[in-house]
Amino acid sequence: MALYAPVHVLDDYYLAITLLVTIAYQLIGFGIAFTLKFDKLTDLWGGSNFIILAILTLALSGTTTARQIVASIFIMLWAFRLSAFLFYRILKTGSDSRFDDKRDKFFSFLGFWVFQMIWVWTVSMPVTILNSPNVLQYRQPRFNKASDIIGVIIFALAWGLEAISDIQKYRWKNSAAGKEPGAVADIGFWKYSRHPNYFAEIMAQVAIYIIAVTPTSYRFVPRGTGASAALFASCVGWILLTVLLLFISGLTLQERPGAKKRYEKGDNWPAYEKYLNETSILFPMPKFIWRNLPVWVKRTVGLEFPIYVFDPKKHADMDKVRENRAENGERASSEPLRA
C-alpha cells in the first residue's frame, strides 16, 4: 500500500539526492561554525542530518509499508538521542577539544565537516535504499519476519544500552567520586565494557541493516537484481561506523593515549591497570571471563588489538614520569618506575 507512487529523483536509489542534501546541509553548518567559531553546532548538525535524510526518502517513497517506516524511525531515534546528548554535554563543557587545533584553520576545520558528510550519507544507506523506488517496485513482505523481530530486539537493547551508559558516565564524571584524582569509571555498564556506548552504537546500526535487507533475504526482492545487491551492499554503513570507532575516531584516540597520560601523571595507575586487565574493551561481559581469557583471544576475537595496548616500557615518556614523581616525593617512593 502506498499514498502515491515513489518519486524518482536523480537516481532510483535516492543516493544522489541524499548526497547532495548532505553536502549542502553540512556546508551550511561549516559556514556557521567557522564564521562564529561555534563548537556547539557540530554534533547536533550531524545528528539532525540523519533525521532529514530519513524523512526525505520516506516522503519521496510515498510508502506506508511498516518496515520502511520502522527502519526510518529507528535511525531517527538513534540520531536524535545521540546528537541531543552530545549537544547537552557540550553546552555544559563550553567547547570541544577536538577542534582546538582546527577551529581557526579553514581547510583543517572543513576536513572534519567533509568527514561528517561521508559518515552521515554512508551510515544512512540501509534506510535510504530501503525507501528507494528500485526496492519498492517489488512486493514487500509483511513486517513479521524473523529478521524483523531480531532487528527490533537488537535495536531496542542497543539503544537502551547506549543511552543508559552515556548517562551513567556523564553522571559519574560530575559526581564527587568521578572528580577525585585518578578515579576509574568502574560503574554501571562500564564494569562490563570499557566502551559499552560504542558497542551499542554499532549494534543499533547492525539492527537497522538486518531489518533493511529483509525484503531480499526472503527473496521478495529477487536475488541477482540491482535492488537486491544494493540492499546487501548497504552493509557499508555499519561497517564504516565500526571502522571509525575502532580505528579512527574512537578507541585509537582513547585507549593507549589515555593509559599513557595516566601512567605518566601517576593518576592512580595501579587501579586503572587493573581495570584494563579485567574489563573487556568492547563486548560487554563479566570481569571474571575477560580476566581469564588468553591474551591471544583478547588481541583477536576480543578486539583488543595491539594498537590499543599501552606498554610503559615502549610507550611512556620516562622523563615526564620522573618529573611528575619528583613533584610528589611520597608517590615516587611508593611506586617504582616500570620502564
C-alpha positions in Angstrom: 0.0 0.0 0.0 1.2 3.5 -0.8 0.0 7.0 -0.6 1.4 7.7 -4.1 4.0 6.2 -6.4 7.6 6.7 -5.4 9.1 10.0 -6.7 12.1 9.4 -8.9 14.8 12.0 -8.2 18.2 11.8 -10.0 18.5 8.0 -9.5 16.4 5.1 -8.4 18.1 4.5 -5.1 18.0 8.1 -3.7 21.7 8.1 -3.3 22.4 11.2 -5.4 19.7 13.4 -3.8 20.7 12.3 -0.3 24.4 13.0 -1.1 23.6 16.5 -2.5 21.3 17.3 0.5 24.0 16.1 2.9 26.8 18.1 1.2 24.6 21.3 1.2 23.5 20.9 4.8 27.0 20.2 6.2 28.5 23.1 4.2 25.9 25.4 5.8 26.8 24.1 9.2 30.5 24.5 8.4 29.9 28.1 7.3 28.1 29.0 10.6 30.6 27.2 12.8 33.7 28.6 11.1 32.4 32.1 11.0 31.3 32.2 14.6 33.9 29.8 15.9 31.0 27.9 17.4 31.9 24.4 18.7 28.4 23.6 19.9 26.9 23.1 16.4 28.9 20.1 15.0 27.4 17.0 16.6 23.9 18.4 16.6 24.3 19.2 12.9 25.5 15.7 12.1 22.6 14.0 14.0 19.9 16.2 12.5 21.3 15.3 9.0 20.3 11.7 9.6 16.8 12.8 10.5 16.5 14.9 7.4 17.6 12.1 5.1 15.2 9.6 6.7 12.2 11.9 6.4 13.2 13.0 2.9 13.5 9.4 1.5 10.4 8.2 3.3 8.4 11.2 2.0 9.6 10.7 -1.6 8.8 7.0 -1.4 5.1 7.6 -0.6 5.1 4.2 1.2 3.1 3.2 4.2 4.9 -0.1 4.5 5.7 -0.9 8.1 9.3 -1.9 7.5 10.3 1.3 5.8 8.6 3.4 8.5 10.1 1.4 11.4 13.7 1.5 9.9 13.3 5.2 9.3 12.1 5.9 12.8 14.9 3.8 14.3 17.6 5.7 12.6 15.9 9.0 13.6 15.6 7.8 17.2 19.3 6.8 17.3 20.4 10.1 15.7 18.2 12.3 17.8 19.3 10.7 21.1 23.0 10.8 20.2 23.0 14.3 18.9 20.9 15.6 21.8 23.1 14.0 24.4 26.3 15.4 22.8 24.7 18.8 22.4 23.7 18.9 26.0 27.2 17.7 27.1 29.0 20.4 25.1 26.7 23.1 26.4 27.9 22.1 29.8 31.6 21.8 28.9 31.6 25.0 26.8 33.9 23.9 24.0 35.0 20.8 22.0 38.7 20.0 22.5 38.7 18.1 19.2 38.8 21.4 17.4 41.4 23.2 19.4 44.0 22.9 16.6 41.4 23.2 13.8 38.9 25.9 14.8 40.9 28.8 13.1 42.2 26.8 10.1 39.8 26.8 7.2 40.8 23.6 5.5 41.5 21.6 8.6 38.1 22.5 10.0 36.4 21.9 6.7 38.0 18.4 6.7 36.0 17.5 9.7 32.8 18.5 8.1 33.6 16.6 4.9 34.3 13.6 7.0 30.9 14.1 8.7 29.2 14.3 5.2 30.7 10.8 4.4 29.7 9.4 7.8 26.0 10.6 7.6 25.5 9.6 4.0 27.1 6.2 4.3 25.5 5.1 7.6 22.1 6.2 6.3 22.4 3.9 3.3 20.3 1.0 4.5 17.3 3.3 5.2 17.9 5.3 2.0 18.0 2.2 -0.2 15.1 0.5 1.6 12.9 3.6 0.9 14.0 3.8 -2.8 11.9 3.2 -5.9 14.0 0.3 -7.1 13.2 -1.6 -3.9 9.6 -0.6 -3.6 8.9 -1.7 -7.2 8.7 -5.2 -5.7 6.0 -6.5 -3.3 7.3 -6.1 0.3 7.0 -8.9 2.9 4.8 -8.2 5.9 6.6 -6.9 9.0 6.6 -10.2 10.9 9.7 -12.0 9.6 12.3 -13.4 11.9 14.8 -10.8 10.7 12.4 -8.0 11.5 11.8 -9.3 15.1 15.5 -9.9 15.6 16.3 -6.4 14.3 13.7 -4.8 16.6 15.0 -6.7 19.7 18.7 -5.8 18.9 17.9 -2.2 18.3 15.8 -1.8 21.5 18.6 -3.4 23.6 21.4 -1.4 21.8 19.5 1.9 22.0 18.8 1.4 25.7 22.4 0.3 26.4 23.9 3.4 24.6 21.5 5.8 26.3 22.0 4.4 29.8 25.8 4.0 29.5 26.2 7.6 28.3 24.1 8.9 31.2 26.0 6.7 33.7 29.4 8.0 32.5 28.2 11.6 32.4 26.7 11.5 36.0 29.8 9.7 37.3 32.1 12.4 35.8 30.1 15.1 37.6 29.9 13.3 40.9 32.3 13.6 43.8 33.7 10.1 43.1 34.3 11.0 39.4 36.1 14.2 40.3 38.6 12.5 42.6 42.2 12.4 41.2 42.8 9.2 39.3 39.2 8.0 39.5 38.3 4.9 37.4 34.8 4.7 35.9 34.2 1.1 37.1 30.4 1.8 37.3 27.2 0.5 35.7 27.7 -0.9 32.3 31.2 0.3 32.3 32.0 -2.5 34.7 31.5 -4.9 31.8 32.9 -3.0 28.9 35.3 -0.1 28.6 33.2 1.3 25.7 29.7 0.0 26.1 28.3 3.0 24.2 30.5 2.2 21.1 29.4 -1.4 21.2 25.7 -0.3 21.4 26.2 2.2 18.6 27.5 -0.4 16.2 24.8 -2.9 17.2 22.0 -0.3 16.6 23.2 0.1 13.0 23.5 -3.6 12.5 19.9 -4.0 13.7 18.7 -1.4 11.2 20.6 -3.2 8.4 19.1 -6.6 9.4 15.6 -5.1 9.0 16.5 -3.3 5.8 17.7 -6.4 4.0 14.6 -8.5 4.9 12.9 -8.0 1.5 15.8 -9.6 -0.3 16.7 -12.1 2.5 13.2 -13.6 1.9 13.5 -13.1 -1.9 10.6 -10.7 -2.3 13.3 -8.6 -3.9 14.8 -11.2 -6.3 18.4 -12.2 -5.9 20.6 -11.0 -8.8 18.7 -7.8 -9.2 20.3 -4.4 -8.7 17.9 -3.7 -5.8 19.0 -6.9 -4.0 22.7 -6.1 -4.5 22.1 -2.5 -3.3 20.3 -3.7 -0.1 23.1 -6.2 0.8 25.8 -3.6 -0.1 24.3 -1.1 2.3 26.2 -3.0 5.0 28.9 -0.5 4.2 27.0 1.8 6.6 27.6 -0.2 9.8 31.0 -1.3 8.6 32.2 2.3 8.1 30.8 3.2 11.6 32.7 0.2 13.1 35.9 1.2 11.3 35.6 4.7 12.6 35.0 3.7 16.2 37.7 1.1 16.2 40.5 2.7 14.2 39.9 6.4 13.6 37.8 8.5 15.9 37.1 6.2 18.8 39.4 3.6 20.5 42.7 4.7 19.0 42.2 8.2 20.5 41.3 6.9 23.9 42.8 3.6 24.8 46.6 3.9 24.6 46.7 7.7 24.8 44.5 7.6 27.9 46.6 5.0 29.6 49.8 6.8 28.7 48.6 10.0 30.2 47.5 8.3 33.4 50.8 6.4 33.8 53.0 9.5 33.2 51.0 11.6 35.6 50.7 8.9 38.2 46.9 9.2 38.3 46.1 6.1 40.3 47.8 3.9 37.6 47.6 0.6 39.5 43.8 0.8 39.8 43.5 1.8 36.1 45.8 -1.0 35.0 43.6 -3.4 37.0 40.5 -2.1 35.2 42.2 -2.6 31.8 43.2 -6.1 32.6 39.7 -7.1 34.0 37.3 -5.2 31.7 36.5 -6.1 28.1 37.5 -3.3 25.6 34.2 -3.6 23.7 31.9 -6.6 24.1 30.1 -6.4 27.5 31.0 -9.5 29.7 31.6 -10.3 33.3 35.1 -9.4 34.6 36.0 -13.0 35.5 35.5 -14.1 31.9 37.7 -11.3 30.4 40.3 -11.6 33.1 40.8 -15.3 32.4 40.8 -15.2 28.6 44.2 -16.0 26.9 46.0 -12.9 25.7 45.8 -14.1 22.1 42.0 -14.3 22.4 41.8 -10.8 23.7 44.0 -9.5 20.9 41.9 -11.1 18.2 38.3 -12.0 18.7 38.1 -9.8 21.8 39.2 -6.8 19.5 41.7 -5.5 22.0 44.3 -5.1 19.2 47.9 -4.4 20.0 47.5 -0.8 18.7 45.3 -0.1 21.8 47.6 -1.7 24.4 49.8 0.5 26.5 53.2 -0.8 27.5 55.1 1.5 29.8 58.5 0.2 28.6 57.6 1.1 25.0 55.2 4.0 25.1 55.8 6.0 28.3 57.9 9.2 28.3 60.0 8.4 31.3 61.2 12.0 31.7 57.7 13.0 32.3 57.2 10.2 34.7 60.3 11.3 36.7 59.2 14.9 36.7 55.7 14.1 37.9 57.0 11.8 40.6 59.7 14.3 41.7 56.9 16.8 42.4 55.4 14.2 44.7 58.1 12.6 46.7 55.6 10.4 48.6 54.3 8.8 45.4 57.8 8.5 43.9 58.9 6.4 46.9 55.8 4.2 46.9 55.6 3.5 43.1 58.8 2.3 41.5 59.4 3.1 37.8 58.4 0.4 35.4 60.5 1.0 32.3 
